[in-house]
Amino acid sequence: MNVQARATARPNMSLAMRAWNIRRKALLMGEVQGQGYIGQALGVADLLATSYFHAMDYRAEDPEWEGRDRFYLSIGHYAIALYAALMEAGIIPENELETYGMDDSRMPMSGMASYTPGMEITGGSLGHGLGIAVGAALGLKRKDNPAFIYNLMSDGELGEGSTWEAVMSAVQWKLDNLICLVDFNNQQADGPSRDALAVGAQAPKWEAFGWHAQEVDGNDLDALVAAFDAARNLTDPRPRVIIANTTMCKGVPFLEAREITHFVRVEADEWAKALAVLEEGKPQ
């Protein structure tokens, strides 16, 4: 099923507009709770738009369709971003937006597969998602299912030993149906990622482990489309990784400029201001 057939509500919408809508929905959800990992949501919106409206095959009306490509959110605290994408894709009704983070909501503040349609795994303990993705990709192979696994992880997870065990396992099993997406925003709770363990050029490191690696500007939709196409169409039986260098709080300059953006502080009166700034940059 092609992208146009999946996106039945607004089939001709551009990727730029999809990404803008994801950002807007994430801000609206953040305003509901007065908090949330909004910096990551704004930064990763282009990756999500490219995943759901260019690359992935799925059925919004049937999230459990066996032939679907799976999107694994290793970083459970990015849930606000994925909820926005799932609403934009028509998997979660948009009228649930104002329930974000509330009791009995299907959208808890950290993603849980048991609650949310389209949420494939319960992420959160960093470094676990890629291992789960490796197992799922191997399972699909053994069932002769041609679907892809897309695993979104953070640069902080590059400092976890379990990540590199999964990296080696994926090569061992020749998992060419696994596409790992690394959101490299260079921000962790304790400061810049490059001051922790995620140092040096990333693509050569993954290549050395046996992966097909690309490093791109994660807020450049044209670059993302080209990278996703190259990863999906590669005939070499290797797992693939796209390292996407993103800007935290992308699209809202006054938040982008803040020194601490891992859990960016947004005052009560600033949510409306952020939405207004975003509106000024709305794609034509």
N, C-alpha and C positions, 0 to 999 in steps of 0.2 A: 504494500500500500504506500503510495507516495505522499510527500509532505502536504501537497494540496488537498488530497483526499482526507488526510488526518485532520487538518485544521479547517474543519467545515464552517466554523462560525465566521472567520475572517480570512478566507483562503489566499487573498492577494497581498496580505500585509507584509511589509519588508522586515528583514531581520533587525534592522535598526529600530523599527517601531516595536517589534517584539521585545527587544532588550529594554527599551524605554518603558514599556508597560510592566515588565518584571520589576524594574527599579521603583516605579510608582507604587505598585502593589506592596512591595516590601516596605516602603516608607509608610504607607497607610497602616500596615500591620504593626510596625514599630510604634506608631502613634497610639495605637490601641493600648499597648502595654506601657508606653513611655520609655521603652528600652528594647534592646535586642542587638544582635550582631549585624547591625545595619551597614557597617563599613564593608564587611565581607560580601553582603548581599549586593550592594551597589557595584562592587568591584568585579564580581563574578557573573553579572547579568549577561554579558556578551557571550561567555562560555555556555551558559544555560540556553540562551536563545539559539545558538548554533547547534547545540545538542538536540534540542526538542523540535526545532523548526527547519533544520537542514539535514542533519545526519541520521537521527534515530527513526526506527520503524516501530510504531505502536498504534494501539487503538484506544482513543480516549474513552469510548463507551465500554471497553472491556480491558481494564488495567491488568488482568491476569492472563490475557491472551498468551498462549504458549509460544507463539512465534515472535513475540516482541523483543526488541533490544532492551536490555536492562540498564538502568542508571543507578549506580550505587553511590550513596552519599557517605563516604567514610567519615567526614567531618560533621558529626551530628549537630554541632552548634550552628552550622550554616542552614539549618532547616527553614528559616524564614525566607531564604533565597529560593530553595527548592519548592516551597509551598507556592510562592509567587509564580514560578514557572509552571507548576502543575495546574494552577488556576488559569493561566494564560493558555495552556494546552487543552483546557476543558475537562480535565480529570477530576479536579476538585471544583465544586460550584463556587462562583465568585461571591455569592451571598454569605459564605462562611467566613469571609475575610475578617469581620469584626469579632469573631470568636477566638482569634489567635491567642494562644497561651492561657485561655480561661479553663475553668473546671468543665469537664465533659466535652471539651473541644476535640476535634479530630486533628488539630494542629498544635501539639505541645511545643514548648520552646526549644526542646531538643528532639530531633527526629526519631520516631519510633515506628517500625514497620507494622506493628499490631494495631496502630490507630489510623493510619493515613493511607488512602488509596494512592498507588503510585510510589509510595516510599518502600523501596525494595529491601532495605536492611536497616537495623537499628545501629547507627554509628555513634561515635562519641569518644570511646577510648582510642586515642589516636594511635595509628599504626596497625589497626586491625582490618580496616576496610579492604586493603589490597589483597590480604590473605584470603578473605571471604570471596573476593572477586576471582582469584585464581581457582579456588575450588568450584565456583559456579561455572567458570569458563570451561574447566575440565569436564564438568558434568554435561554441559551442552555438547561438547565434542563427542562424548560417549553416547549421547542420544541422537547423534547426527542432526542436531538442531543448528541451523546456520546463523542464529542470532548472535549479536555482539554484546559484550559486557563493557559498559563505560563506567570507570571508577574515578570519581572526583575526590582528590585528597589535597591536603595542604602542604606548604613547604615545611611546616613544623614537623610533619610526619617523616620527613627525610632524615630526621635525627633518631628515628626509632629502629632498633635492630630488626624487629619483626617485618618492617617494610622491606628490608633488603633480603630477608629470607624468602619473602613472597616474590621479589624480583627474580631471584635465582630459580625458584620453582617454576615460574611462568616460562622461563627459557627452557628448562629441562623438559617441560611438557609441550613445547612448541605451540603456545597458546596465541595463535594469530587472530583469535576472536576476542582478544582482550585489548582495550584501549584505555590507558591510564591518563587522566587529566590532572596535572599538578597546578594548583593555584598558587603561584609564587608571588605573594604580595609583600614579602619581606617584613612581615609583622607577626610577632608572637606576644604572648601576655607579658613577657619579661623584656621585650625590646626587639630590635631588628633580627630577623632570622639569620642573616649573614654574620651576626655576632655570636650566634649559637653554634650549631653544627652544620647548617646548610650552606657551606662555603664553597667557593670555586664555581667553575662552569658546570652546569648540570647535565646538558646533553651528552658530552663526552663520557661522563660517569655511567650513565645508563647504557650508552653504546658499548662501553667496556664490559658491561654485564651481559651483553648480547641482545639488547632491545633495539628496535628502530626508534630513534629519538629525534624530535623536532622541538626547537625553542622559538616561541613567537611572542609578539605583543598581544596579550590576552584581552585587550580592549580595542583591537583592530579587527573588525568583522571580516574583512576581505582576507586577512592573514589567517584567521581562524578557519574560515571555510576551506581555504587551500590546504591547511594542515589536516583538517578532518578528512578531506577527500583523499589526501595522500595516505593517511593512516588506514582508512577503510579499504582502499583499492590496492594496497601493497600485496604483491604475490609471494613475497618472502615469508616463510613460516616462522615469524618471530612475533612476540608481543610488541605493542606500539605504545609510546608515551608522547604526550604533547605537554611541554612545560610552558605554561602561559604566565607571562609576567604581567600582573595586573596592578592597578592603582586602587588602593582602599578608598571607599566613598566616591568612586568615579561618578561624575555627573553633577555633584554638588560641591563646587569649589571651596566654599567656606568650611566644609567638613573635611575635604581632602587636605586642607592646610593644617589641620590640627596635629599636634605632635604625637598624641596617643590615639590610635585609631583601631586597635584590636577590639576594644569594647568602647567605641567612641561615645563620649557624653553628649547627649542632645537634650537641651533644656526644653521645658514644656512649650515655650513660645517659638521654638526653632523648628518644630516639625512642619508647621504651615509655611515657614520661610523656606525650608528645604524643598517642599513640594512646589512652591512658586518658582524657585531657581531651576528645578528640574523642568518645569513647564516651559521656561524660556528656551531650553535646549531641545524641545520636542522636535523630532524629525518631521520633515514636510512630506 
